[in-house]
Amino acid sequence: MAKVSGVERQGWAREIEAWRSSGQTLSAWSRERGISRDRLEYWKRRLTGRCEKSISGGMIGPLALIPEVSPSAQPAPAAPIEVVVERAGLRILLPTGFEAAELLRLLDVVDARC
């Protein structure tokens, strides 16, 4: 493989930056510019040292940091869940974050008494 000059590397780096700032897909941008999509992909990987494909196969842009929401800004907890067992005449209120295993044990006890 032939050695790449710094000028060629810089030229491809400018092309990659122009594509990224365009907001277009790699295919659409390269087709519009008359550049081989595969060649542009090759240089993108070579210059960044990584491939930027999402799980679905589409291209993704640079990652953005999203600030963590403070606990005080989070929505209020959900209302309790109400379970009515008509044949036993019971009404059970389950608090937010209840353990499903506890509910199953309670329903087993209710079922055994009915």
C-alpha positions in Angstrom: 0.0 0.0 0.0 1.3 3.4 -0.9 2.3 5.9 1.8 -0.3 8.6 2.4 0.9 12.2 2.4 0.0 14.7 5.1 -1.8 16.8 2.5 -4.0 13.9 1.4 -4.8 13.0 5.0 -5.7 16.7 5.8 -7.9 16.8 2.7 -9.8 13.7 3.8 -10.1 15.1 7.3 -11.7 18.2 5.8 -14.1 16.1 3.8 -15.1 14.0 6.8 -15.7 17.2 8.9 -17.7 18.7 6.0 -19.9 15.6 5.9 -20.4 15.5 9.7 -21.4 19.2 9.8 -23.9 18.7 6.8 -26.3 16.5 8.8 -26.7 14.3 5.8 -26.2 10.5 5.7 -22.8 9.4 4.4 -24.3 8.0 1.3 -26.3 11.1 0.4 -23.5 13.4 1.0 -20.9 11.4 -0.9 -23.3 10.9 -3.9 -24.0 14.7 -3.9 -20.2 15.4 -4.0 -19.3 12.7 -6.5 -17.1 10.9 -3.9 -17.1 7.2 -3.4 -19.1 6.4 -0.3 -16.8 3.4 0.5 -13.7 5.6 0.1 -15.1 8.2 2.5 -16.1 5.5 5.0 -12.5 4.1 4.7 -11.0 7.5 5.5 -13.5 8.1 8.3 -12.5 4.9 10.0 -8.8 5.5 9.3 -8.8 9.0 10.7 -10.9 8.3 13.8 -9.8 4.8 14.4 -13.4 3.5 14.9 -16.6 2.8 13.1 -19.6 4.9 14.0 -22.6 2.6 13.2 -25.6 2.2 15.4 -27.1 -1.1 16.3 -29.6 -0.7 13.5 -26.8 -0.1 11.0 -27.5 3.6 10.5 -24.9 6.3 11.0 -24.7 8.1 14.3 -23.1 11.5 15.0 -20.9 12.5 17.8 -22.1 11.6 21.3 -23.8 14.3 23.4 -23.6 14.4 27.1 -27.0 14.7 28.8 -27.0 16.1 32.3 -28.4 13.8 35.1 -31.7 14.9 36.5 -31.5 15.7 40.2 -33.8 13.7 42.4 -35.8 16.8 43.3 -36.6 17.4 39.6 -37.9 13.8 39.1 -41.6 13.2 38.9 -43.5 12.3 42.0 -43.8 8.6 42.7 -46.8 6.8 41.2 -49.9 6.3 43.2 -50.3 3.0 45.0 -51.9 0.1 43.1 -55.2 -1.2 44.3 -56.0 -4.9 44.1 -59.6 -6.0 44.9 -60.3 -9.7 45.6 -64.1 -9.8 45.2 -64.7 -13.3 46.4 -62.8 -12.6 49.7 -64.1 -9.1 50.0 -60.5 -7.7 50.3 -59.0 -4.5 49.0 -55.1 -4.5 48.9 -53.1 -1.3 48.4 -49.6 -1.9 47.1 -47.1 0.9 47.6 -44.8 2.1 44.9 -41.8 -0.3 44.5 -43.5 -3.3 46.1 -41.9 -6.7 45.6 -43.8 -8.9 43.2 -42.8 -12.0 45.3 -44.6 -10.5 48.4 -47.8 -10.0 46.4 -47.7 -13.5 45.1 -47.3 -14.9 48.7 -50.2 -12.7 49.9 -52.4 -13.8 47.1 -51.6 -17.5 47.9 -52.7 -16.9 51.4 -55.9 -15.2 50.3 -56.6 -18.0 47.8 -56.1 -20.7 50.4 -58.7 -19.1 52.7 -61.3 -18.6 50.0 
